[in-house]
Amino acid sequence: MKPALLLSIVSLVSLPVWSEDQTAGVETNPLSRQQVIILIKQRYGGRVLEIRKQPPPLENGCPDYRVKMISDGRVRVLHVDGSTGQVNH
């Protein structure tokens, strides 16, 4: 085998294999207010009455959002994680 070919094969084999778990601690871009509004409307329908940015938690540094909405005649207050989009009631 040619040395250059052998070197490229060895370098490809030695590359790290990444999974989602290994990148879980990597900082992500925070969601914007507009992205949060779109997310809430897609999941719950209704109308967003108010959205407030909350101070970022120490874990990820991304701000969370407090969303007040109305759907089916019922007012709800939801908390949205600014980094993952996870919604808590």
ZIHUNOR-V475617 format. One record per residue. N is the residue number from 1. RES is the residue in three letters. SS is DSSP state (hx for helix, st for strand, lp for the rest). PSI is psi in whole degrees, 0 to 359 (* if undefined). Layout:
BEGIN
n res ss psi
N RES SS PSI
N RES SS PSI
END
This chain:
BEGIN
n res ss psi
1 MET lp 148
2 LYS lp 144
3 PRO hx 323
4 ALA hx 319
5 LEU hx 317
6 LEU hx 318
7 LEU hx 318
8 SER hx 324
9 ILE hx 316
10 VAL hx 320
11 SER hx 324
12 LEU hx 319
13 VAL hx 329
14 SER lp 359
15 LEU lp 142
16 PRO lp 148
17 VAL lp 124
18 TRP lp 141
19 SER lp 173
20 GLU lp 326
21 ASP hx 325
22 GLN hx 337
23 THR hx 9
24 ALA lp 328
25 GLY lp 358
26 VAL lp 134
27 GLU lp 136
28 THR lp 164
29 ASN lp 134
30 PRO lp 152
31 LEU lp 144
32 SER lp 167
33 ARG hx 318
34 GLN hx 320
35 GLN hx 322
36 VAL hx 318
37 ILE hx 315
38 ILE hx 317
39 LEU hx 312
40 ILE hx 317
41 LYS hx 322
42 GLN hx 320
43 ARG hx 322
44 TYR hx 347
45 GLY lp 204
46 GLY lp 202
47 ARG st 137
48 VAL st 124
49 LEU st 322
50 GLU st 144
51 ILE st 129
52 ARG st 136
53 LYS st 129
54 GLN st 157
55 PRO lp 144
56 PRO lp 139
57 PRO lp 158
58 LEU lp 334
59 GLU lp 312
60 ASN lp 348
61 GLY lp 359
62 CYS lp 139
63 PRO lp 148
64 ASP st 168
65 TYR st 142
66 ARG st 121
67 VAL st 126
68 LYS st 125
69 MET st 164
70 ILE st 132
71 SER st 131
72 ASP lp 38
73 GLY lp 9
74 ARG st 131
75 VAL st 131
76 ARG st 149
77 VAL st 122
78 LEU st 151
79 HIS st 126
80 VAL st 127
81 ASP lp 123
82 GLY lp 346
83 SER lp 327
84 THR lp 339
85 GLY lp 5
86 GLN lp 134
87 VAL st 128
88 ASN st 139
89 HIS lp *
END
